[in-house]
């Protein structure tokens, strides 16, 4: 694990680069998901590969994390990373840190039952931190880190999401994209 000094140096280098060339921070990330069998999916994101599946009770085989697991992982790891980066930049020593993400839900929504909605009813995260710094310093750092935490801000301020569909029909080679 990198020391907080190394994290601060890396953070400052990135701030310097992005401050001089704002275009260096703009891009598009692509993640591809392909159904492999039933509810199982193969996921490729950059050089990384993952699998997802649904639990047995939901029609899957339970062979991999669910999409909800990945969403909670994304939020938890992004919060932990943001706290560590910002504590390093603000010179607040962190000896240990963990984040637990909890989601309340009503599965009826995902199955179209009644008026239940498919999204989470509520998300919570619990942060446990060990540090010699004061509670005030830690909470102030966490507030700053959360303002700059991409996945937390994504969930709090959902962007417009566009759907682009391509339907491939026989004969092979003919396809049409629609928005």
C-alpha positions in Angstrom: 0.0 0.0 0.0 1.3 3.4 -0.9 2.1 5.7 2.0 0.0 8.8 2.4 3.0 10.9 1.4 3.2 9.1 -1.9 -0.5 9.5 -2.4 -0.3 13.2 -1.8 2.6 13.5 -4.3 0.6 11.6 -6.9 -2.5 13.7 -6.2 -0.5 17.0 -6.5 1.0 15.9 -9.8 -2.4 15.1 -11.2 -3.8 18.4 -10.0 -0.9 20.2 -11.7 -1.4 18.4 -15.0 -5.2 18.9 -15.0 -4.8 22.5 -14.0 -2.5 23.2 -16.9 -4.4 21.1 -19.5 -8.1 20.7 -18.6 -8.6 18.5 -21.7 -6.4 15.9 -20.1 -9.1 15.0 -17.6 -11.9 14.6 -20.2 -12.7 11.2 -21.6 -15.1 8.3 -22.0 -14.9 5.0 -20.3 -16.5 1.9 -21.9 -17.7 -1.2 -20.1 -19.1 -4.1 -22.2 -21.5 -6.6 -20.8 -22.5 -9.8 -22.7 -25.1 -12.3 -21.6 -23.3 -15.7 -21.6 -26.1 -18.0 -20.3 -29.3 -17.4 -18.5 -28.7 -14.4 -16.2 -24.9 -14.7 -16.2 -22.9 -12.0 -17.8 -19.3 -11.5 -18.8 -18.0 -8.0 -18.2 -15.0 -6.3 -19.8 -13.9 -2.8 -18.6 -10.5 -1.8 -19.9 -8.0 -4.5 -19.1 -10.3 -6.0 -16.4 -12.8 -8.9 -16.8 -15.6 -9.8 -14.3 -18.7 -11.9 -14.2 -22.1 -11.2 -12.8 -25.1 -13.4 -12.0 -28.3 -13.3 -10.1 -29.0 -15.4 -7.0 -30.8 -18.7 -7.3 -34.0 -17.3 -5.8 -34.0 -14.6 -8.6 -33.5 -17.1 -11.5 -29.7 -17.1 -11.7 -27.2 -19.7 -10.6 -25.6 -17.6 -7.9 -22.1 -18.1 -9.5 -21.0 -14.4 -9.3 -21.7 -11.1 -7.7 -25.0 -9.5 -8.6 -25.3 -6.1 -10.4 -26.4 -4.7 -7.0 -23.2 -6.1 -5.4 -21.1 -4.2 -8.0 -23.0 -1.0 -7.5 -22.4 -1.1 -3.7 -18.8 -2.1 -4.3 -18.3 0.9 -6.7 -19.7 3.3 -4.1 -17.8 1.8 -1.2 -14.4 1.6 -2.9 -14.8 5.1 -4.4 -15.6 6.5 -1.0 -12.6 4.8 0.6 -10.3 5.9 -2.2 -11.6 9.5 -2.0 -11.1 9.6 1.8 -7.5 8.3 1.4 -6.6 10.7 -1.4 -8.1 13.8 0.3 -6.7 12.9 3.8 -3.3 12.6 2.1 -3.7 16.0 0.4 -4.9 17.6 3.6 -2.1 15.9 5.7 -4.5 14.0 7.9 -3.1 10.7 9.0 -5.3 7.7 8.5 -4.1 4.5 10.2 -7.1 2.3 9.1 -10.3 3.0 7.2 -13.2 0.8 6.1 -16.5 1.6 4.4 -19.6 -0.6 4.6 -22.5 0.1 2.1 -26.0 -1.0 3.0 -29.0 -1.0 0.6 -32.7 -1.3 1.5 -34.9 -2.6 -1.3 -38.2 -4.1 -2.2 -37.7 -6.9 -4.8 -41.3 -6.7 -5.9 -40.4 -3.7 -8.1 -37.8 -5.7 -10.1 -40.5 -8.3 -10.8 -43.3 -5.8 -11.7 -45.4 -6.5 -8.7 -47.7 -3.8 -7.4 -46.5 -0.3 -7.2 -43.1 -1.1 -5.7 -40.2 0.6 -7.4 -37.2 -1.4 -8.6 -34.5 1.1 -7.3 -33.1 1.0 -3.8 -35.4 2.5 -1.1 -32.3 3.8 0.7 -28.5 3.6 0.6 -26.4 4.0 3.7 -22.6 3.9 4.2 -20.8 3.5 7.4 -17.2 4.7 7.7 -14.8 3.4 10.4 -11.6 5.3 10.7 -8.6 5.2 13.0 -6.6 8.4 13.2 -4.8 10.5 15.7 -6.6 13.6 14.3 -9.7 15.2 15.9 -13.2 14.2 14.9 -13.7 17.7 13.5 -10.6 17.4 11.2 -11.8 14.0 10.0 -15.4 15.1 9.4 -14.1 18.2 7.5 -11.9 16.0 5.3 -14.7 13.5 4.7 -17.0 16.4 3.6 -14.4 17.6 1.1 -13.7 14.0 -0.2 -17.4 13.3 -0.6 -17.9 16.5 -2.7 -15.3 15.0 -5.1 -16.3 11.4 -5.0 -17.6 10.5 -8.5 -19.8 7.5 -7.6 -21.4 9.2 -4.6 -22.1 12.3 -6.7 -23.5 10.1 -9.5 -26.0 8.5 -7.1 -26.9 11.9 -5.5 -27.2 13.8 -8.9 -28.1 11.3 -11.5 -27.1 12.4 -15.1 -29.3 12.0 -18.1 -28.9 8.5 -19.4 -29.2 7.8 -23.2 -30.2 4.5 -24.6 -28.8 3.5 -28.0 -30.1 0.3 -29.5 -28.7 -1.8 -32.3 -30.9 -4.7 -33.5 -29.2 -7.3 -35.6 -31.6 -9.4 -37.6 -31.1 -12.1 -40.3 -29.5 -12.0 -42.7 -26.2 -11.3 -40.8 -24.5 -8.0 -41.5 -27.6 -5.8 -41.6 -28.1 -3.8 -38.4 -29.8 -0.6 -37.5 -29.0 1.8 -34.6 -31.8 3.8 -33.0 -31.9 6.3 -30.1 
